[in-house]
């Protein structure tokens, strides 16, 4: 009996020792596990550091970062110093990609007449481009002014009349760029001027009329048609439209000199090579615009500086923070960190970048853009295009890990996907969502700060901003380290462009 009891006790003792050893081994294995991405982000990215970037970028000293202003150039220098100090490389000889601009000041007076119809500036029409002129020439209807339409027409010594836009895009901001391309085609075909009939329910003519009395900035393309007169006529009157298009009588355009001022402003570009011997040949562009609208009309308390904390110092800060993190923990794919100039002028910096890429477009497998108007829900992140690419789950998981929920564009009627810098990548076929602060609708809370002097750091919920920046970093890690680059979902309007770009079957 004692022998049996002793044997049993020995077995229990040995079992206990073995269990303790297993527990000890398991504990050592757990202790040896690498920290999670989020815990590393929490260790290295602080709210204090985030606020320091924001405080400088949205300070009164930078006076709203209007493109080409001293404050904007100071922001460019700051971004460059952050890249350089963190060990983020320049892609080439410099972090700066100079973009040539020209600012046109509207004429002091202008008139347009045909037959018995006299149109006045700026109530009935505005000048988009051109110089001092007094011409009386016949008109020719060119439809939307696409190349196939012009190929069938003789524009020599005629004023081309077109419908503004291209018949596809519904965003008048895109129509500005479309007009530039249309001017090239009209000039190449020998046209003397371009008159476009503006018709849009999205942006009423009264807003265009107001803009038409202000200076307008565009990329200086150095083309021969820089002086080609380009007028937008705001009318829905069918008789007026028919008369301008088809009248046997010539159209007279009389316009005072348009002011012209050239300058250069930079896109700021940082680069880090990937760690994977194969995937390093693929690039992801992490982008945001760093310009804002400068100084304007005073608010109720007399503040005239439009600081742009939300739009888009937050986005600029997130890209800087990501670049500094990746400098210490580079992902498998190569990274381009791009801060665009002149987004507020019509997506001009990103347009120039995508037309002058530092690497072939087919090697850029994703653009993860940031742009913001504001937020009204601190439990979510609104990702414009979340459900349009294969990275949806990566973004969702990252947001969930920091305690937020990613949602798709809640205001599709606004056409936001095609109104930010990401669209210039999308048209090439590159998958390109925009990571935005959480909003559920364009309501009073958004417009309280959107393009307003009150958009300052002091008005931000910094706990939420910290989560937002960390969610961007964490989702970027997941996307950059995927085995397969995320593509458009089939059926998306840009899917076919992507198939063509990447030569997918």
C-alpha positions as CSV (number, residue, x, y, z in Angstrom):
1,X,0.0,0.0,0.0
2,X,2.8,2.4,0.9
3,X,4.6,1.4,-2.3
4,X,1.5,2.3,-4.4
5,X,1.1,5.6,-2.5
6,X,4.7,6.5,-3.0
7,X,4.5,5.7,-6.7
8,X,1.5,7.8,-7.1
9,X,3.1,10.7,-5.3
10,X,6.2,10.4,-7.5
11,X,4.0,10.4,-10.6
12,X,2.2,13.5,-9.4
13,X,5.5,15.2,-8.5
14,X,7.0,14.5,-11.9
15,X,3.8,15.6,-13.7
16,X,3.9,18.8,-11.7
17,X,7.5,19.4,-12.6
18,X,6.8,18.7,-16.3
19,X,3.7,21.0,-16.2
20,X,5.8,23.7,-14.6
21,X,8.5,23.2,-17.2
22,X,6.0,23.4,-20.1
23,X,4.5,26.6,-18.5
24,X,8.0,28.0,-18.2
25,X,8.9,27.1,-21.8
26,X,5.6,28.7,-23.0
27,X,6.2,31.8,-21.0
28,X,9.7,32.1,-22.5
29,X,8.2,31.6,-26.0
30,X,5.6,34.3,-25.3
31,X,8.2,36.7,-24.0
32,X,10.2,36.1,-27.2
33,X,7.4,36.9,-29.5
34,X,8.0,40.2,-31.4
35,X,5.8,43.2,-30.5
36,X,2.8,43.8,-32.6
37,X,2.9,46.6,-35.2
38,X,0.4,48.6,-33.2
39,X,2.5,48.4,-30.0
40,X,5.5,49.5,-31.9
41,X,3.6,52.4,-33.4
42,X,2.4,53.3,-29.9
43,X,6.0,53.3,-28.7
44,X,7.3,55.5,-31.5
45,X,4.4,57.8,-32.6
46,X,3.2,60.1,-29.8
47,X,0.3,62.6,-29.6
48,X,2.9,65.1,-28.6
49,X,4.9,64.6,-31.8
50,X,1.8,64.7,-33.9
51,X,0.7,68.0,-32.3
52,X,4.1,69.5,-32.8
53,X,3.9,68.9,-36.6
54,X,0.3,70.3,-36.7
55,X,1.2,73.3,-34.6
56,X,3.9,74.4,-37.0
57,X,2.0,73.6,-40.2
58,X,-1.2,75.3,-39.2
59,X,0.4,78.2,-37.3
60,X,-0.6,81.8,-38.0
61,X,3.1,82.4,-39.1
62,X,2.5,80.3,-42.2
63,X,-0.5,82.5,-43.1
64,X,-2.7,79.7,-44.6
65,X,0.0,78.1,-46.8
66,X,-1.4,79.5,-50.1
67,X,0.5,78.0,-53.0
68,X,3.7,79.9,-53.7
69,X,3.4,82.1,-50.6
70,X,6.3,82.5,-48.1
71,X,4.2,80.4,-45.6
72,X,3.8,77.7,-48.1
73,X,7.5,77.6,-48.9
74,X,8.2,77.4,-45.2
75,X,5.9,74.3,-45.0
76,X,7.9,72.8,-47.9
77,X,11.2,73.4,-46.1
78,X,9.7,71.9,-42.9
79,X,8.6,68.7,-44.6
80,X,12.0,68.4,-46.3
81,X,13.8,68.8,-43.0
82,X,11.6,66.1,-41.4
83,X,12.4,63.7,-44.2
84,X,16.1,64.4,-44.2
85,X,16.4,64.2,-40.4
86,X,14.6,60.8,-40.3
87,X,16.8,59.3,-43.0
88,X,14.1,59.3,-45.7
89,X,15.9,59.6,-49.0
90,X,15.3,61.9,-52.0
91,X,14.4,60.1,-55.2
92,X,17.0,61.7,-57.3
93,X,19.1,64.7,-56.5
94,X,16.4,66.6,-54.5
95,X,13.3,66.2,-52.4
96,X,11.7,69.0,-54.5
97,X,9.8,68.5,-57.7
98,X,9.4,72.0,-59.0
99,X,6.1,72.7,-60.6
100,X,5.8,75.8,-62.9
101,X,2.7,77.9,-62.4
102,X,1.2,80.9,-64.0
103,X,-1.4,83.1,-62.3
104,X,-3.9,84.9,-64.5
105,X,-5.6,88.1,-63.2
106,X,-9.0,88.7,-64.8
107,X,-9.6,91.5,-67.3
108,X,-10.9,94.7,-65.9
109,X,-13.5,94.8,-68.6
110,X,-14.7,92.6,-71.4
111,X,-17.7,92.1,-73.7
112,X,-19.1,89.5,-76.0
113,X,-21.7,90.1,-78.7
114,X,-23.3,88.4,-81.6
115,X,-26.3,89.7,-83.6
116,X,-28.7,91.4,-81.2
117,X,-27.2,89.6,-78.1
118,X,-24.8,91.4,-75.9
119,X,-23.2,89.5,-72.9
120,X,-21.6,91.3,-70.1
121,X,-18.6,90.4,-67.9
122,X,-18.7,88.8,-65.4
123,X,-22.5,88.4,-65.1
124,X,-22.9,86.5,-68.3
125,X,-19.3,85.2,-69.0
126,X,-15.9,84.8,-67.4
127,X,-12.4,84.6,-69.0
128,X,-10.6,81.3,-68.2
129,X,-7.6,82.1,-70.3
130,X,-6.3,84.6,-72.8
131,X,-4.9,88.1,-73.3
132,X,-6.0,91.5,-74.6
133,X,-8.0,91.0,-77.8
134,X,-10.6,92.5,-80.0
135,X,-11.7,89.9,-82.6
136,X,-14.8,89.5,-84.8
137,X,-14.9,86.1,-86.4
138,X,-17.4,83.4,-87.4
139,X,-18.1,80.6,-84.9
140,X,-18.1,76.8,-85.4
141,X,-19.8,74.2,-83.1
142,X,-17.3,71.6,-82.0
143,X,-19.5,69.7,-79.6
144,X,-17.4,68.8,-76.5
145,X,-14.2,69.4,-78.4
146,X,-12.9,65.9,-78.4
147,X,-10.2,65.1,-80.9
148,X,-12.4,62.9,-83.1
149,X,-14.9,65.8,-83.3
150,X,-12.2,68.3,-84.3
151,X,-10.7,66.0,-86.9
152,X,-13.8,66.5,-89.1
153,X,-13.8,70.3,-88.9
154,X,-11.9,73.3,-90.3
155,X,-11.3,75.7,-87.4
156,X,-9.0,78.2,-89.3
157,X,-9.8,81.8,-88.4
158,X,-12.9,80.7,-86.5
159,X,-14.1,80.9,-82.9
160,X,-14.7,77.3,-81.6
161,X,-17.9,76.9,-79.5
162,X,-18.1,74.0,-77.2
163,X,-20.0,72.6,-74.2
164,X,-17.9,72.9,-71.1
165,X,-16.5,69.6,-69.8
166,X,-16.2,66.4,-71.8
167,X,-19.7,64.9,-71.4
168,X,-18.4,62.4,-68.8
169,X,-17.1,64.3,-65.8
170,X,-19.8,66.1,-63.7
171,X,-17.2,68.0,-61.6
172,X,-16.6,71.6,-62.8
173,X,-13.2,71.6,-61.1
174,X,-12.2,68.9,-63.5
175,X,-13.6,70.9,-66.4
176,X,-10.8,73.5,-65.8
177,X,-8.2,70.8,-66.7
178,X,-10.4,69.6,-69.5
179,X,-10.5,73.2,-70.9
180,X,-6.7,73.2,-70.9
181,X,-6.6,70.1,-73.0
182,X,-9.3,71.4,-75.2
183,X,-7.4,74.7,-75.8
184,X,-4.4,72.7,-77.0
185,X,-6.5,70.8,-79.5
186,X,-8.3,74.0,-80.7
187,X,-5.0,75.9,-81.1
188,X,-3.4,72.9,-83.0
189,X,-6.4,72.9,-85.4
190,X,-6.0,76.6,-86.1
191,X,-8.8,78.0,-84.0
192,X,-8.7,81.6,-83.0
193,X,-10.5,81.3,-79.6
194,X,-12.6,78.9,-77.5
195,X,-16.0,79.7,-76.1
196,X,-17.6,77.1,-73.8
197,X,-21.2,77.0,-72.7
198,X,-21.2,76.3,-68.9
199,X,-24.1,74.2,-67.7
200,X,-23.8,72.4,-64.3
201,X,-26.3,71.7,-61.5
202,X,-23.4,70.9,-59.1
203,X,-21.9,74.3,-59.1
204,X,-24.3,77.2,-59.9
205,X,-23.2,79.9,-62.2
206,X,-23.2,82.5,-59.5
207,X,-20.2,80.8,-57.9
208,X,-18.3,80.7,-61.2
209,X,-19.1,84.4,-61.7
210,X,-17.6,85.2,-58.3
211,X,-14.5,83.1,-59.1
212,X,-14.2,84.8,-62.5
213,X,-13.4,88.1,-60.8
214,X,-10.5,86.6,-58.9
215,X,-7.0,85.5,-60.0
216,X,-6.7,82.0,-61.2
217,X,-3.6,79.8,-61.1
218,X,-2.7,77.0,-63.5
219,X,0.3,74.9,-64.5
220,X,2.5,76.8,-67.0
221,X,2.7,74.2,-69.7
222,X,4.9,76.4,-72.0
223,X,2.7,75.7,-75.0
224,X,2.0,78.0,-77.9
225,X,-1.7,78.3,-77.1
226,X,-1.0,80.1,-73.7
227,X,-2.6,83.2,-75.1
228,X,-5.6,81.5,-76.7
229,X,-8.8,83.2,-75.5
230,X,-11.0,80.8,-73.5
231,X,-14.4,82.1,-72.3
232,X,-17.1,80.3,-70.3
233,X,-20.6,81.6,-70.9
234,X,-23.1,80.9,-68.2
235,X,-26.5,80.6,-69.8
236,X,-29.3,78.0,-70.1
237,X,-31.2,80.2,-72.6
238,X,-31.6,78.0,-75.7
239,X,-31.9,81.0,-78.1
240,X,-28.6,82.5,-76.8
241,X,-26.8,79.2,-77.0
242,X,-28.1,78.5,-80.5
243,X,-27.2,82.0,-81.7
244,X,-23.6,81.7,-80.4
245,X,-23.2,78.3,-81.9
246,X,-24.9,78.7,-85.3
247,X,-25.4,82.4,-86.1
248,X,-24.4,83.4,-89.6
249,X,-23.2,86.6,-88.0
250,X,-19.7,86.8,-86.5
251,X,-19.0,86.8,-82.8
252,X,-17.2,89.7,-81.3
253,X,-14.9,89.3,-78.3
254,X,-13.4,92.4,-76.8
255,X,-11.2,91.9,-73.7
256,X,-8.7,94.0,-71.8
257,X,-5.3,92.6,-70.9
258,X,-5.2,89.6,-68.6
259,X,-2.5,89.8,-66.0
260,X,0.1,87.0,-66.0
261,X,2.5,86.1,-63.2
262,X,4.7,83.1,-63.3
263,X,6.2,81.3,-60.3
264,X,7.4,77.9,-59.1
265,X,6.2,75.8,-56.2
266,X,7.3,72.3,-55.2
267,X,5.9,68.9,-54.7
268,X,8.0,67.4,-51.9
269,X,9.0,63.7,-52.4
270,X,10.7,61.3,-50.1
271,X,11.7,57.7,-50.9
272,X,12.6,54.5,-49.1
273,X,13.5,51.2,-50.8
274,X,11.6,48.1,-50.0
275,X,13.2,45.1,-48.2
276,X,11.8,42.3,-50.4
277,X,14.2,41.4,-53.3
278,X,11.2,41.1,-55.6
279,X,8.5,43.4,-54.2
280,X,10.9,46.3,-53.8
281,X,10.4,47.0,-57.5
282,X,6.8,47.8,-56.7
283,X,6.0,51.3,-55.2
284,X,3.2,52.6,-53.1
285,X,2.7,56.4,-53.1
286,X,1.6,57.8,-49.7
287,X,0.3,61.3,-50.4
288,X,-1.5,64.4,-49.1
289,X,-1.6,68.0,-50.2
290,X,0.1,70.6,-47.9
291,X,-1.2,73.8,-49.4
292,X,-4.3,75.6,-48.2
293,X,-6.2,78.8,-49.2
294,X,-4.1,81.5,-47.5
295,X,-5.5,84.8,-46.1
296,X,-9.1,85.8,-46.9
297,X,-12.2,87.5,-45.6
298,X,-12.4,88.0,-41.8
299,X,-14.7,85.9,-39.6
300,X,-16.9,87.2,-36.8
301,X,-13.8,87.8,-34.5
302,X,-11.7,89.4,-37.2
303,X,-9.5,86.4,-38.0
304,X,-8.3,86.5,-41.6
305,X,-5.9,83.5,-41.6
306,X,-7.3,80.3,-42.9
307,X,-4.9,77.9,-41.0
308,X,-6.0,74.6,-42.6
309,X,-5.4,72.3,-39.6
310,X,-7.9,69.7,-40.9
311,X,-7.4,70.6,-44.5
312,X,-4.8,69.4,-44.8
313,X,-2.1,69.8,-42.0
314,X,-3.6,66.6,-40.5
315,X,-2.9,64.7,-43.7
316,X,0.6,66.2,-44.1
317,X,1.4,65.2,-40.5
318,X,0.2,61.6,-41.1
319,X,2.4,61.2,-44.2
320,X,5.4,62.7,-42.3
321,X,4.7,60.4,-39.4
322,X,4.5,57.4,-41.7
323,X,7.7,58.3,-43.4
324,X,9.6,58.6,-40.2
325,X,8.2,55.2,-39.0
326,X,9.0,53.4,-42.2
327,X,12.6,54.9,-42.1
328,X,13.0,52.7,-39.0
329,X,10.9,49.8,-40.1
330,X,10.9,49.6,-43.9
331,X,8.2,47.4,-45.5
332,X,8.6,44.9,-48.3
333,X,7.5,47.3,-51.0
334,X,9.3,50.6,-51.8
335,X,7.7,53.8,-50.7
336,X,7.2,57.3,-52.2
337,X,6.0,59.9,-49.7
338,X,4.5,62.8,-51.7
339,X,3.2,66.1,-50.4
340,X,1.4,67.9,-53.2
341,X,1.3,71.6,-53.9
342,X,-1.7,73.4,-55.4
343,X,-4.5,71.0,-54.6
344,X,-6.7,73.9,-53.7
345,X,-6.0,75.4,-57.2
346,X,-7.5,72.4,-58.9
347,X,-5.4,69.3,-58.1
348,X,-2.5,70.8,-60.0
349,X,0.4,69.5,-58.0
350,X,-0.8,65.9,-58.2
351,X,-1.6,66.3,-61.9
352,X,1.9,67.4,-62.6
353,X,3.3,64.6,-60.5
354,X,1.4,61.9,-62.4
355,X,2.5,63.4,-65.7
356,X,6.2,63.5,-64.5
357,X,6.5,60.3,-62.5
358,X,9.9,59.5,-61.0
359,X,9.3,55.8,-61.8
360,X,7.2,54.1,-64.5
361,X,3.4,54.2,-63.7
362,X,3.1,50.4,-63.9
363,X,5.5,50.1,-61.0
364,X,3.2,52.2,-58.7
365,X,0.8,49.6,-57.5
366,X,-1.2,51.8,-55.1
367,X,-1.8,55.4,-54.0
368,X,-2.9,55.8,-50.4
369,X,-4.0,59.4,-50.4
370,X,-5.1,61.7,-47.5
371,X,-7.4,64.7,-47.8
372,X,-9.8,66.3,-45.3
373,X,-12.6,68.7,-45.0
374,X,-13.4,68.0,-41.4
375,X,-15.1,65.5,-39.1
376,X,-18.3,65.1,-37.2
377,X,-17.9,61.6,-35.8
378,X,-14.8,60.6,-33.8
379,X,-15.7,56.9,-33.8
380,X,-15.1,56.4,-37.6
381,X,-12.8,57.1,-40.4
382,X,-14.3,57.8,-43.8
383,X,-12.3,56.2,-46.6
384,X,-13.4,57.5,-50.0
385,X,-13.1,54.4,-52.2
386,X,-12.9,51.9,-49.3
387,X,-15.0,49.3,-51.1
388,X,-13.4,49.9,-54.5
389,X,-10.1,48.1,-54.0
390,X,-8.8,44.8,-52.6
391,X,-7.2,46.6,-49.6
392,X,-10.6,47.1,-47.9
393,X,-10.0,44.4,-45.2
394,X,-6.5,45.7,-44.5
395,X,-7.9,49.2,-43.8
396,X,-10.8,47.9,-41.8
397,X,-8.6,45.7,-39.6
398,X,-6.1,48.6,-38.9
399,X,-8.9,51.0,-38.0
400,X,-10.5,48.4,-35.7
401,X,-7.2,47.8,-33.9
402,X,-6.9,51.4,-32.9
403,X,-10.6,51.5,-31.8
404,X,-12.2,53.1,-34.9
405,X,-14.4,51.9,-37.7
406,X,-13.7,52.5,-41.4
407,X,-16.7,53.4,-43.5
408,X,-17.2,54.0,-47.2
409,X,-17.8,57.5,-48.6
410,X,-21.0,58.6,-46.9
411,X,-21.7,61.4,-49.4
412,X,-21.4,59.9,-52.8
413,X,-23.6,62.7,-54.3
414,X,-20.6,65.0,-53.7
415,X,-18.4,63.0,-56.1
416,X,-15.5,63.2,-53.6
417,X,-13.5,60.3,-55.1
418,X,-13.0,62.4,-58.3
419,X,-12.4,65.7,-56.4
420,X,-9.1,64.9,-54.6
421,X,-5.5,64.2,-55.7
422,X,-6.1,60.5,-55.8
423,X,-8.1,60.8,-59.0
424,X,-5.0,61.7,-61.0
425,X,-3.6,58.3,-60.1
426,X,-7.0,56.6,-60.7
427,X,-7.3,57.8,-64.3
428,X,-3.9,56.1,-65.0
429,X,-5.4,52.9,-63.6
430,X,-3.6,53.0,-60.2
431,X,-5.9,52.0,-57.3
432,X,-6.2,55.1,-55.2
433,X,-8.6,55.6,-52.2
434,X,-8.5,58.7,-50.0
435,X,-8.2,58.3,-46.2
436,X,-10.4,61.0,-44.5
437,X,-11.4,62.1,-41.1
438,X,-14.7,60.7,-40.0
439,X,-17.9,62.3,-41.3
440,X,-21.4,61.1,-42.0
441,X,-22.6,64.0,-44.0
442,X,-21.7,67.5,-45.1
443,X,-23.4,69.3,-42.2
444,X,-23.0,72.4,-40.1
445,X,-20.1,70.9,-38.1
446,X,-18.1,70.3,-41.3
447,X,-18.8,73.8,-42.8
448,X,-18.0,75.4,-39.4
449,X,-14.3,74.7,-40.2
450,X,-14.1,73.9,-43.9
451,X,-12.1,76.7,-45.5
452,X,-12.7,78.9,-42.5
453,X,-10.3,80.8,-40.2
454,X,-11.4,78.6,-37.3
455,X,-9.7,75.5,-38.7
456,X,-6.9,75.7,-36.1
457,X,-5.1,73.2,-34.0
458,X,-6.8,74.3,-30.8
459,X,-10.2,73.2,-32.3
460,X,-9.0,69.6,-32.9
461,X,-9.8,66.6,-30.8
462,X,-6.2,65.4,-30.4
463,X,-7.1,62.0,-29.0
464,X,-9.0,61.3,-32.2
465,X,-6.3,62.8,-34.4
466,X,-3.8,60.5,-32.7
467,X,-5.9,57.4,-33.5
468,X,-6.4,58.7,-37.0
469,X,-2.7,59.0,-37.7
470,X,-1.9,55.6,-36.2
471,X,-4.7,54.0,-38.2
472,X,-3.1,55.4,-41.4
473,X,0.3,54.1,-40.4
474,X,-1.0,50.6,-39.4
475,X,-3.1,50.2,-42.6
476,X,-0.1,51.4,-44.7
477,X,2.0,48.6,-43.1
478,X,-0.6,46.0,-43.9
479,X,-0.9,47.2,-47.5
480,X,2.8,47.5,-48.1
481,X,3.6,44.0,-46.8
482,X,0.8,42.1,-48.7
483,X,2.0,39.2,-50.9
484,X,-0.1,40.6,-53.7
485,X,-0.7,44.2,-54.4
486,X,-4.4,45.3,-54.0
487,X,-6.2,45.9,-57.2
488,X,-9.5,47.5,-58.2
489,X,-12.5,45.4,-57.7
490,X,-14.0,44.3,-61.0
491,X,-16.7,46.6,-62.2
492,X,-15.1,49.8,-60.9
493,X,-15.0,52.7,-63.4
494,X,-11.2,52.6,-63.3
495,X,-10.8,48.8,-63.4
496,X,-10.2,48.6,-67.2
497,X,-7.6,51.4,-67.0
498,X,-5.8,49.3,-64.3
499,X,-6.0,46.1,-66.4
500,X,-4.4,48.0,-69.3
501,X,-1.7,49.7,-67.1
502,X,-0.6,46.5,-65.4
503,X,-1.2,44.2,-68.4
504,X,-3.5,42.0,-66.4
505,X,-5.3,39.1,-68.2
